[in-house]
Amino acid sequence: MTSYTSYHRNLAPRHTAHVHPETRDAQVFVGCAIIGVPVLRGRSSLIQFGHGINLPPDVKLAKVMQVSHATGSDRYPDEYLAVKQFLQANSQTDNIKVLSFGSSYGNEAISLATLYFNEAGGFRHASIYGFDIDTDTIQQARQYVADQPEKDLQIQFFDGRNTSLYVDGVYNAIFANSVLCDATSSPYNAAAVEAHFPFKDFDATLSSLDAVLIEGGVFAMINPSYEFSDSSLAENYEAIAQCEGNHVPTIDLHKHEFIMNDPKNRKDCVWRKIRR
């Protein structure tokens, strides 16, 4: 997946590994792919965050930190299914909006549209949005959708450098998988990760995403460099699902050491927003 931005004036880049169009992501602070930090432009209206942070709804991305575009189709099926089942049980409408943050070549967005949030899954009016900050991957993602008109894929891909996350209002679900992390620093240790992708950027990016997630909506994340429970937003969310697939080490903020993760072990991966 590619990357997204945090509450900073600049965005930082990520690494990219070429993958077929069916494996793509987007940006803001998208860590294990292309990561960006949000840039604030031009609006006077503000969104109030839970901890007194005010950001305009047109947060844009500017700097890349993690430059890997590696992605894949249906990479995190237990996570996707958990979000689908939650929305089926709790949404008042099937007119839902889903964000793939750090969408890369679009594989995740395409998987969500074709396997989970479609008419067969009970979502006749679902819209999928992919955000990234890499021109080539965005173009390839758009082309893949354009080449299959018969599938009527309700997916739009945007460049976070010039389009606000708030482009079409707030979302019912946000996926930030393998984007809010640094898996490529060399040497690869906790000190290098904290220098390249500090916790404050992780926390600021979460705040940017929180601003465009409805109350009662769900946030899903696998492979972050830091624990969601350490974030300033944690008290506004409750974990509702655990998933496999976490292989990126997370950082112990007290010891400043890696905590190694076994991808076969299940960890919290989906959280419901219980308050703003």
C-alpha positions as protocol buffer text, in pm:
chain_id: "A"
residue {
  index: 1
  type: MET
  ca { x: 0 y: 0 z: 0 }
}
residue {
  index: 2
  type: THR
  ca { x: 112 y: 354 z: -49 }
}
residue {
  index: 3
  type: SER
  ca { x: 105 y: 632 z: 199 }
}
residue {
  index: 4
  type: TYR
  ca { x: -80 y: 918 z: 357 }
}
residue {
  index: 5
  type: THR
  ca { x: -19 y: 1237 z: 550 }
}
residue {
  index: 6
  type: SER
  ca { x: -14 y: 1359 z: 907 }
}
residue {
  index: 7
  type: TYR
  ca { x: -71 y: 1701 z: 1062 }
}
residue {
  index: 8
  type: HIS
  ca { x: 243 y: 1865 z: 936 }
}
residue {
  index: 9
  type: ARG
  ca { x: 326 y: 2137 z: 686 }
}
residue {
  index: 10
  type: ASN
  ca { x: 515 y: 1895 z: 465 }
}
residue {
  index: 11
  type: LEU
  ca { x: 477 y: 1537 z: 345 }
}
residue {
  index: 12
  type: ALA
  ca { x: 751 y: 1277 z: 337 }
}
residue {
  index: 13
  type: PRO
  ca { x: 802 y: 1001 z: 71 }
}
residue {
  index: 14
  type: ARG
  ca { x: 794 y: 620 z: 90 }
}
residue {
  index: 15
  type: HIS
  ca { x: 937 y: 331 z: -110 }
}
residue {
  index: 16
  type: THR
  ca { x: 772 y: 157 z: -400 }
}
residue {
  index: 17
  type: ALA
  ca { x: 788 y: -193 z: -543 }
}
residue {
  index: 18
  type: HIS
  ca { x: 609 y: -242 z: -874 }
}
residue {
  index: 19
  type: VAL
  ca { x: 308 y: -471 z: -857 }
}
residue {
  index: 20
  type: HIS
  ca { x: 25 y: -557 z: -1095 }
}
residue {
  index: 21
  type: PRO
  ca { x: -265 y: -310 z: -1100 }
}
residue {
  index: 22
  type: GLU
  ca { x: -473 y: -543 z: -888 }
}
residue {
  index: 23
  type: THR
  ca { x: -251 y: -466 z: -588 }
}
residue {
  index: 24
  type: ARG
  ca { x: -256 y: -95 z: -514 }
}
residue {
  index: 25
  type: ASP
  ca { x: -291 y: 176 z: -243 }
}
residue {
  index: 26
  type: ALA
  ca { x: -315 y: 554 z: -158 }
}
residue {
  index: 27
  type: GLN
  ca { x: -163 y: 833 z: 53 }
}
residue {
  index: 28
  type: VAL
  ca { x: -163 y: 1075 z: 352 }
}
residue {
  index: 29
  type: PHE
  ca { x: 69 y: 897 z: 581 }
}
residue {
  index: 30
  type: VAL
  ca { x: 92 y: 568 z: 416 }
}
residue {
  index: 31
  type: GLY
  ca { x: 392 y: 403 z: 567 }
}
residue {
  index: 32
  type: CYS
  ca { x: 480 y: 63 z: 430 }
}
residue {
  index: 33
  type: ALA
  ca { x: 420 y: 195 z: 88 }
}
residue {
  index: 34
  type: ILE
  ca { x: 431 y: 555 z: -22 }
}
residue {
  index: 35
  type: ILE
  ca { x: 374 y: 776 z: 277 }
}
residue {
  index: 36
  type: GLY
  ca { x: 283 y: 1139 z: 282 }
}
residue {
  index: 37
  type: VAL
  ca { x: 227 y: 1403 z: 546 }
}
residue {
  index: 38
  type: PRO
  ca { x: -81 y: 1628 z: 515 }
}
residue {
  index: 39
  type: VAL
  ca { x: -59 y: 1981 z: 403 }
}
residue {
  index: 40
  type: LEU
  ca { x: -333 y: 2227 z: 494 }
}
residue {
  index: 41
  type: ARG
  ca { x: -463 y: 2464 z: 232 }
}
residue {
  index: 42
  type: GLY
  ca { x: -722 y: 2720 z: 176 }
}
residue {
  index: 43
  type: ARG
  ca { x: -1038 y: 2647 z: 377 }
}
residue {
  index: 44
  type: SER
  ca { x: -1170 y: 2846 z: 668 }
}
residue {
  index: 45
  type: SER
  ca { x: -1408 y: 2579 z: 798 }
}
residue {
  index: 46
  type: LEU
  ca { x: -1248 y: 2343 z: 1049 }
}
residue {
  index: 47
  type: ILE
  ca { x: -1307 y: 1995 z: 1176 }
}
residue {
  index: 48
  type: GLN
  ca { x: -1279 y: 1952 z: 1552 }
}
residue {
  index: 49
  type: PHE
  ca { x: -1069 y: 1658 z: 1668 }
}
residue {
  index: 50
  type: GLY
  ca { x: -1114 y: 1484 z: 1997 }
}
residue {
  index: 51
  type: HIS
  ca { x: -801 y: 1635 z: 2153 }
}
residue {
  index: 52
  type: GLY
  ca { x: -846 y: 1998 z: 2060 }
}
residue {
  index: 53
  type: ILE
  ca { x: -675 y: 1976 z: 1721 }
}
residue {
  index: 54
  type: ASN
  ca { x: -852 y: 2177 z: 1452 }
}
residue {
  index: 55
  type: LEU
  ca { x: -787 y: 2093 z: 1088 }
}
residue {
  index: 56
  type: PRO
  ca { x: -958 y: 2215 z: 774 }
}
residue {
  index: 57
  type: PRO
  ca { x: -1147 y: 1940 z: 589 }
}
residue {
  index: 58
  type: ASP
  ca { x: -931 y: 1986 z: 278 }
}
residue {
  index: 59
  type: VAL
  ca { x: -615 y: 1828 z: 420 }
}
residue {
  index: 60
  type: LYS
  ca { x: -380 y: 1739 z: 135 }
}
residue {
  index: 61
  type: LEU
  ca { x: -67 y: 1531 z: 113 }
}
residue {
  index: 62
  type: ALA
  ca { x: 276 y: 1661 z: 28 }
}
residue {
  index: 63
  type: LYS
  ca { x: 577 y: 1462 z: 151 }
}
residue {
  index: 64
  type: VAL
  ca { x: 656 y: 1094 z: 100 }
}
residue {
  index: 65
  type: MET
  ca { x: 822 y: 887 z: 373 }
}
residue {
  index: 66
  type: GLN
  ca { x: 779 y: 524 z: 275 }
}
residue {
  index: 67
  type: VAL
  ca { x: 830 y: 451 z: -90 }
}
residue {
  index: 68
  type: SER
  ca { x: 724 y: 91 z: -138 }
}
residue {
  index: 69
  type: HIS
  ca { x: 425 y: 35 z: -367 }
}
residue {
  index: 70
  type: ALA
  ca { x: 410 y: -335 z: -283 }
}
residue {
  index: 71
  type: THR
  ca { x: 50 y: -450 z: -256 }
}
residue {
  index: 72
  type: GLY
  ca { x: -176 y: -738 z: -349 }
}
residue {
  index: 73
  type: SER
  ca { x: -534 y: -843 z: -415 }
}
residue {
  index: 74
  type: ASP
  ca { x: -747 y: -939 z: -114 }
}
residue {
  index: 75
  type: ARG
  ca { x: -441 y: -923 z: 112 }
}
residue {
  index: 76
  type: TYR
  ca { x: -625 y: -897 z: 444 }
}
residue {
  index: 77
  type: PRO
  ca { x: -949 y: -1095 z: 400 }
}
residue {
  index: 78
  type: ASP
  ca { x: -1032 y: -1135 z: 770 }
}
residue {
  index: 79
  type: GLU
  ca { x: -1002 y: -758 z: 819 }
}
residue {
  index: 80
  type: TYR
  ca { x: -1209 y: -676 z: 510 }
}
residue {
  index: 81
  type: LEU
  ca { x: -1475 y: -927 z: 615 }
}
residue {
  index: 82
  type: ALA
  ca { x: -1489 y: -788 z: 970 }
}
residue {
  index: 83
  type: VAL
  ca { x: -1552 y: -436 z: 838 }
}
residue {
  index: 84
  type: LYS
  ca { x: -1811 y: -559 z: 589 }
}
residue {
  index: 85
  type: GLN
  ca { x: -2000 y: -751 z: 858 }
}
residue {
  index: 86
  type: PHE
  ca { x: -1991 y: -457 z: 1097 }
}
residue {
  index: 87
  type: LEU
  ca { x: -2133 y: -219 z: 837 }
}
residue {
  index: 88
  type: GLN
  ca { x: -2397 y: -471 z: 733 }
}
residue {
  index: 89
  type: ALA
  ca { x: -2515 y: -494 z: 1093 }
}
residue {
  index: 90
  type: ASN
  ca { x: -2487 y: -128 z: 1189 }
}
residue {
  index: 91
  type: SER
  ca { x: -2535 y: 93 z: 883 }
}
residue {
  index: 92
  type: GLN
  ca { x: -2873 y: 254 z: 826 }
}
residue {
  index: 93
  type: THR
  ca { x: -2811 y: 266 z: 451 }
}
residue {
  index: 94
  type: ASP
  ca { x: -2618 y: 77 z: 185 }
}
residue {
  index: 95
  type: ASN
  ca { x: -2499 y: 409 z: 45 }
}
residue {
  index: 96
  type: ILE
  ca { x: -2160 y: 385 z: 213 }
}
residue {
  index: 97
  type: LYS
  ca { x: -1822 y: 538 z: 135 }
}
residue {
  index: 98
  type: VAL
  ca { x: -1496 y: 350 z: 190 }
}
residue {
  index: 99
  type: LEU
  ca { x: -1145 y: 497 z: 178 }
}
residue {
  index: 100
  type: SER
  ca { x: -834 y: 301 z: 85 }
}
residue {
  index: 101
  type: PHE
  ca { x: -558 y: 523 z: 219 }
}
residue {
  index: 102
  type: GLY
  ca { x: -228 y: 473 z: 38 }
}
residue {
  index: 103
  type: SER
  ca { x: -399 y: 295 z: -247 }
}
residue {
  index: 104
  type: SER
  ca { x: -90 y: 227 z: -462 }
}
residue {
  index: 105
  type: TYR
  ca { x: -188 y: 36 z: -777 }
}
residue {
  index: 106
  type: GLY
  ca { x: -545 y: 5 z: -654 }
}
residue {
  index: 107
  type: ASN
  ca { x: -548 y: -364 z: -567 }
}
residue {
  index: 108
  type: GLU
  ca { x: -708 y: -310 z: -228 }
}
residue {
  index: 109
  type: ALA
  ca { x: -973 y: -71 z: -359 }
}
residue {
  index: 110
  type: ILE
  ca { x: -1053 y: -311 z: -641 }
}
residue {
  index: 111
  type: SER
  ca { x: -1076 y: -605 z: -399 }
}
residue {
  index: 112
  type: LEU
  ca { x: -1308 y: -408 z: -172 }
}
residue {
  index: 113
  type: ALA
  ca { x: -1533 y: -315 z: -465 }
}
residue {
  index: 114
  type: THR
  ca { x: -1547 y: -659 z: -626 }
}
residue {
  index: 115
  type: LEU
  ca { x: -1540 y: -895 z: -327 }
}
residue {
  index: 116
  type: TYR
  ca { x: -1692 y: -713 z: -30 }
}
residue {
  index: 117
  type: PHE
  ca { x: -1877 y: -386 z: -86 }
}
residue {
  index: 118
  type: ASN
  ca { x: -2091 y: -472 z: -386 }
}
residue {
  index: 119
  type: GLU
  ca { x: -2452 y: -561 z: -459 }
}
residue {
  index: 120
  type: ALA
  ca { x: -2394 y: -929 z: -382 }
}
residue {
  index: 121
  type: GLY
  ca { x: -2260 y: -826 z: -42 }
}
residue {
  index: 122
  type: GLY
  ca { x: -2564 y: -610 z: 33 }
}
residue {
  index: 123
  type: PHE
  ca { x: -2411 y: -277 z: -71 }
}
residue {
  index: 124
  type: ARG
  ca { x: -2578 y: -165 z: -392 }
}
residue {
  index: 125
  type: HIS
  ca { x: -2459 y: 194 z: -359 }
}
residue {
  index: 126
  type: ALA
  ca { x: -2111 y: 162 z: -211 }
}
residue {
  index: 127
  type: SER
  ca { x: -1840 y: 397 z: -336 }
}
residue {
  index: 128
  type: ILE
  ca { x: -1471 y: 322 z: -297 }
}
residue {
  index: 129
  type: TYR
  ca { x: -1207 y: 595 z: -290 }
}
residue {
  index: 130
  type: GLY
  ca { x: -833 y: 545 z: -327 }
}
residue {
  index: 131
  type: PHE
  ca { x: -582 y: 814 z: -228 }
}
residue {
  index: 132
  type: ASP
  ca { x: -213 y: 814 z: -303 }
}
residue {
  index: 133
  type: ILE
  ca { x: 63 y: 1057 z: -390 }
}
residue {
  index: 134
  type: ASP
  ca { x: 247 y: 865 z: -660 }
}
residue {
  index: 135
  type: THR
  ca { x: 151 y: 971 z: -1013 }
}
residue {
  index: 136
  type: ASP
  ca { x: 236 y: 643 z: -1188 }
}
residue {
  index: 137
  type: THR
  ca { x: 47 y: 416 z: -951 }
}
residue {
  index: 138
  type: ILE
  ca { x: -257 y: 645 z: -952 }
}
residue {
  index: 139
  type: GLN
  ca { x: -263 y: 645 z: -1333 }
}
residue {
  index: 140
  type: GLN
  ca { x: -230 y: 267 z: -1348 }
}
residue {
  index: 141
  type: ALA
  ca { x: -509 y: 223 z: -1094 }
}
residue {
  index: 142
  type: ARG
  ca { x: -739 y: 451 z: -1294 }
}
residue {
  index: 143
  type: GLN
  ca { x: -652 y: 272 z: -1618 }
}
residue {
  index: 144
  type: TYR
  ca { x: -728 y: -68 z: -1469 }
}
residue {
  index: 145
  type: VAL
  ca { x: -1078 y: 48 z: -1378 }
}
residue {
  index: 146
  type: ALA
  ca { x: -1129 y: 218 z: -1715 }
}
residue {
  index: 147
  type: ASP
  ca { x: -1030 y: -101 z: -1898 }
}
residue {
  index: 148
  type: GLN
  ca { x: -1315 y: -296 z: -1735 }
}
residue {
  index: 149
  type: PRO
  ca { x: -1631 y: -91 z: -1798 }
}
residue {
  index: 150
  type: GLU
  ca { x: -1843 y: -405 z: -1790 }
}
residue {
  index: 151
  type: LYS
  ca { x: -1771 y: -443 z: -1419 }
}
residue {
  index: 152
  type: ASP
  ca { x: -1909 y: -95 z: -1342 }
}
residue {
  index: 153
  type: LEU
  ca { x: -1652 y: -51 z: -1065 }
}
residue {
  index: 154
  type: GLN
  ca { x: -1756 y: 234 z: -835 }
}
residue {
  index: 155
  type: ILE
  ca { x: -1397 y: 336 z: -758 }
}
residue {
  index: 156
  type: GLN
  ca { x: -1228 y: 673 z: -782 }
}
residue {
  index: 157
  type: PHE
  ca { x: -856 y: 733 z: -737 }
}
residue {
  index: 158
  type: PHE
  ca { x: -720 y: 1070 z: -629 }
}
residue {
  index: 159
  type: ASP
  ca { x: -384 y: 1235 z: -594 }
}
residue {
  index: 160
  type: GLY
  ca { x: -360 y: 1349 z: -233 }
}
residue {
  index: 161
  type: ARG
  ca { x: -121 y: 1628 z: -326 }
}
residue {
  index: 162
  type: ASN
  ca { x: -397 y: 1823 z: -496 }
}
residue {
  index: 163
  type: THR
  ca { x: -721 y: 1666 z: -376 }
}
residue {
  index: 164
  type: SER
  ca { x: -862 y: 1682 z: -25 }
}
residue {
  index: 165
  type: LEU
  ca { x: -948 y: 1366 z: 164 }
}
residue {
  index: 166
  type: TYR
  ca { x: -1277 y: 1544 z: 214 }
}
residue {
  index: 167
  type: VAL
  ca { x: -1339 y: 1544 z: -163 }
}
residue {
  index: 168
  type: ASP
  ca { x: -1681 y: 1377 z: -128 }
}
residue {
  index: 169
  type: GLY
  ca { x: -1750 y: 1418 z: 242 }
}
residue {
  index: 170
  type: VAL
  ca { x: -1687 y: 1176 z: 526 }
}
residue {
  index: 171
  type: TYR
  ca { x: -1637 y: 799 z: 512 }
}
residue {
  index: 172
  type: ASN
  ca { x: -1807 y: 503 z: 678 }
}
residue {
  index: 173
  type: ALA
  ca { x: -1485 y: 302 z: 678 }
}
residue {
  index: 174
  type: ILE
  ca { x: -1117 y: 383 z: 632 }
}
residue {
  index: 175
  type: PHE
  ca { x: -844 y: 129 z: 558 }
}
residue {
  index: 176
  type: ALA
  ca { x: -481 y: 224 z: 624 }
}
residue {
  index: 177
  type: ASN
  ca { x: -302 y: -106 z: 570 }
}
residue {
  index: 178
  type: SER
  ca { x: 76 y: -131 z: 543 }
}
residue {
  index: 179
  type: VAL
  ca { x: 102 y: 244 z: 503 }
}
residue {
  index: 180
  type: LEU
  ca { x: 153 y: 396 z: 849 }
}
residue {
  index: 181
  type: CYS
  ca { x: 487 y: 232 z: 887 }
}
residue {
  index: 182
  type: ASP
  ca { x: 851 y: 238 z: 789 }
}
residue {
  index: 183
  type: ALA
  ca { x: 969 y: -101 z: 674 }
}
residue {
  index: 184
  type: THR
  ca { x: 1255 y: 14 z: 457 }
}
residue {
  index: 185
  type: SER
  ca { x: 1497 y: 223 z: 664 }
}
residue {
  index: 186
  type: SER
  ca { x: 1858 y: 112 z: 664 }
}
residue {
  index: 187
  type: PRO
  ca { x: 1984 y: 13 z: 911 }
}
residue {
  index: 188
  type: TYR
  ca { x: 1644 y: -122 z: 1007 }
}
residue {
  index: 189
  type: ASN
  ca { x: 1608 y: -62 z: 1378 }
}
residue {
  index: 190
  type: ALA
  ca { x: 1382 y: 131 z: 1613 }
}
residue {
  index: 191
  type: ALA
  ca { x: 1605 y: 436 z: 1620 }
}
residue {
  index: 192
  type: ALA
  ca { x: 1607 y: 462 z: 1239 }
}
residue {
  index: 193
  type: VAL
  ca { x: 1230 y: 423 z: 1216 }
}
residue {
  index: 194
  type: GLU
  ca { x: 1168 y: 685 z: 1485 }
}
residue {
  index: 195
  type: ALA
  ca { x: 1399 y: 926 z: 1304 }
}
residue {
  index: 196
  type: HIS
  ca { x: 1240 y: 868 z: 963 }
}
residue {
  index: 197
  type: PHE
  ca { x: 877 y: 822 z: 1067 }
}
residue {
  index: 198
  type: PRO
  ca { x: 840 y: 967 z: 1420 }
}
residue {
  index: 199
  type: PHE
  ca { x: 542 y: 885 z: 1638 }
}
residue {
  index: 200
  type: LYS
  ca { x: 413 y: 1244 z: 1614 }
}
residue {
  index: 201
  type: ASP
  ca { x: 371 y: 1196 z: 1238 }
}
residue {
  index: 202
  type: PHE
  ca { x: 188 y: 868 z: 1292 }
}
residue {
  index: 203
  type: ASP
  ca { x: -41 y: 1033 z: 1547 }
}
residue {
  index: 204
  type: ALA
  ca { x: -101 y: 1337 z: 1327 }
}
residue {
  index: 205
  type: THR
  ca { x: -191 y: 1118 z: 1031 }
}
residue {
  index: 206
  type: LEU
  ca { x: -442 y: 928 z: 1242 }
}
residue {
  index: 207
  type: SER
  ca { x: -597 y: 1262 z: 1338 }
}
residue {
  index: 208
  type: SER
  ca { x: -624 y: 1357 z: 970 }
}
residue {
  index: 209
  type: LEU
  ca { x: -806 y: 1032 z: 897 }
}
residue {
  index: 210
  type: ASP
  ca { x: -1022 y: 1061 z: 1205 }
}
residue {
  index: 211
  type: ALA
  ca { x: -1142 y: 1399 z: 1077 }
}
residue {
  index: 212
  type: VAL
  ca { x: -1304 y: 1239 z: 774 }
}
residue {
  index: 213
  type: LEU
  ca { x: -1450 y: 930 z: 948 }
}
residue {
  index: 214
  type: ILE
  ca { x: -1808 y: 947 z: 1069 }
}
residue {
  index: 215
  type: GLU
  ca { x: -1889 y: 880 z: 1433 }
}
residue {
  index: 216
  type: GLY
  ca { x: -1984 y: 513 z: 1448 }
}
residue {
  index: 217
  type: GLY
  ca { x: -1762 y: 442 z: 1148 }
}
residue {
  index: 218
  type: VAL
  ca { x: -1470 y: 200 z: 1147 }
}
residue {
  index: 219
  type: PHE
  ca { x: -1096 y: 243 z: 1107 }
}
residue {
  index: 220
  type: ALA
  ca { x: -892 y: -59 z: 994 }
}
residue {
  index: 221
  type: MET
  ca { x: -513 y: -85 z: 1007 }
}
residue {
  index: 222
  type: ILE
  ca { x: -258 y: -363 z: 968 }
}
residue {
  index: 223
  type: ASN
  ca { x: 121 y: -329 z: 984 }
}
residue {
  index: 224
  type: PRO
  ca { x: 168 y: 8 z: 1156 }
}
residue {
  index: 225
  type: SER
  ca { x: 503 y: 103 z: 1309 }
}
residue {
  index: 226
  type: TYR
  ca { x: 327 y: 212 z: 1628 }
}
residue {
  index: 227
  type: GLU
  ca { x: 37 y: 77 z: 1829 }
}
residue {
  index: 228
  type: PHE
  ca { x: -302 y: 241 z: 1779 }
}
residue {
  index: 229
  type: SER
  ca { x: -350 y: 211 z: 2157 }
}
residue {
  index: 230
  type: ASP
  ca { x: -63 y: 461 z: 2207 }
}
residue {
  index: 231
  type: SER
  ca { x: -227 y: 725 z: 1989 }
}
residue {
  index: 232
  type: SER
  ca { x: -407 y: 1035 z: 2113 }
}
residue {
  index: 233
  type: LEU
  ca { x: -726 y: 904 z: 1953 }
}
residue {
  index: 234
  type: ALA
  ca { x: -734 y: 566 z: 2124 }
}
residue {
  index: 235
  type: GLU
  ca { x: -985 y: 667 z: 2390 }
}
residue {
  index: 236
  type: ASN
  ca { x: -1232 y: 765 z: 2118 }
}
residue {
  index: 237
  type: TYR
  ca { x: -1232 y: 417 z: 1965 }
}
residue {
  index: 238
  type: GLU
  ca { x: -1302 y: 58 z: 2066 }
}
residue {
  index: 239
  type: ALA
  ca { x: -1147 y: -249 z: 1907 }
}
residue {
  index: 240
  type: ILE
  ca { x: -1404 y: -474 z: 1738 }
}
residue {
  index: 241
  type: ALA
  ca { x: -1190 y: -727 z: 1547 }
}
residue {
  index: 242
  type: GLN
  ca { x: -852 y: -896 z: 1546 }
}
residue {
  index: 243
  type: CYS
  ca { x: -661 y: -1007 z: 1238 }
}
residue {
  index: 244
  type: GLU
  ca { x: -356 y: -1196 z: 1121 }
}
residue {
  index: 245
  type: GLY
  ca { x: -99 y: -1043 z: 890 }
}
residue {
  index: 246
  type: ASN
  ca { x: 94 y: -803 z: 1113 }
}
residue {
  index: 247
  type: HIS
  ca { x: 461 y: -862 z: 1035 }
}
residue {
  index: 248
  type: VAL
  ca { x: 606 y: -509 z: 1066 }
}
residue {
  index: 249
  type: PRO
  ca { x: 772 y: -455 z: 1406 }
}
residue {
  index: 250
  type: THR
  ca { x: 601 y: -198 z: 1629 }
}
residue {
  index: 251
  type: ILE
  ca { x: 794 y: 38 z: 1853 }
}
residue {
  index: 252
  type: ASP
  ca { x: 779 y: 36 z: 2232 }
}
residue {
  index: 253
  type: LEU
  ca { x: 759 y: 410 z: 2302 }
}
residue {
  index: 254
  type: HIS
  ca { x: 904 y: 369 z: 2652 }
}
residue {
  index: 255
  type: LYS
  ca { x: 1202 y: 148 z: 2568 }
}
residue {
  index: 256
  type: HIS
  ca { x: 1241 y: 272 z: 2209 }
}
residue {
  index: 257
  type: GLU
  ca { x: 1284 y: -86 z: 2097 }
}
residue {
  index: 258
  type: PHE
  ca { x: 1117 y: -306 z: 1840 }
}
residue {
  index: 259
  type: ILE
  ca { x: 837 y: -537 z: 1942 }
}
residue {
  index: 260
  type: MET
  ca { x: 847 y: -821 z: 1689 }
}
residue {
  index: 261
  type: ASN
  ca { x: 516 y: -941 z: 1544 }
}
residue {
  index: 262
  type: ASP
  ca { x: 429 y: -1289 z: 1422 }
}
residue {
  index: 263
  type: PRO
  ca { x: 192 y: -1256 z: 1121 }
}
residue {
  index: 264
  type: LYS
  ca { x: 10 y: -1570 z: 1238 }
}
residue {
  index: 265
  type: ASN
  ca { x: -87 y: -1407 z: 1568 }
}
residue {
  index: 266
  type: ARG
  ca { x: -408 y: -1209 z: 1579 }
}
residue {
  index: 267
  type: LYS
  ca { x: -397 y: -844 z: 1685 }
}
residue {
  index: 268
  type: ASP
  ca { x: -652 y: -565 z: 1704 }
}
residue {
  index: 269
  type: CYS
  ca { x: -703 y: -440 z: 1349 }
}
residue {
  index: 270
  type: VAL
  ca { x: -1048 y: -279 z: 1333 }
}
residue {
  index: 271
  type: TRP
  ca { x: -1175 y: -6 z: 1564 }
}
residue {
  index: 272
  type: ARG
  ca { x: -1516 y: 158 z: 1590 }
}
residue {
  index: 273
  type: LYS
  ca { x: -1526 y: 533 z: 1645 }
}
residue {
  index: 274
  type: ILE
  ca { x: -1740 y: 582 z: 1954 }
}
residue {
  index: 275
  type: ARG
  ca { x: -1696 y: 958 z: 1998 }
}
residue {
  index: 276
  type: ARG
  ca { x: -1541 y: 1256 z: 1825 }
}
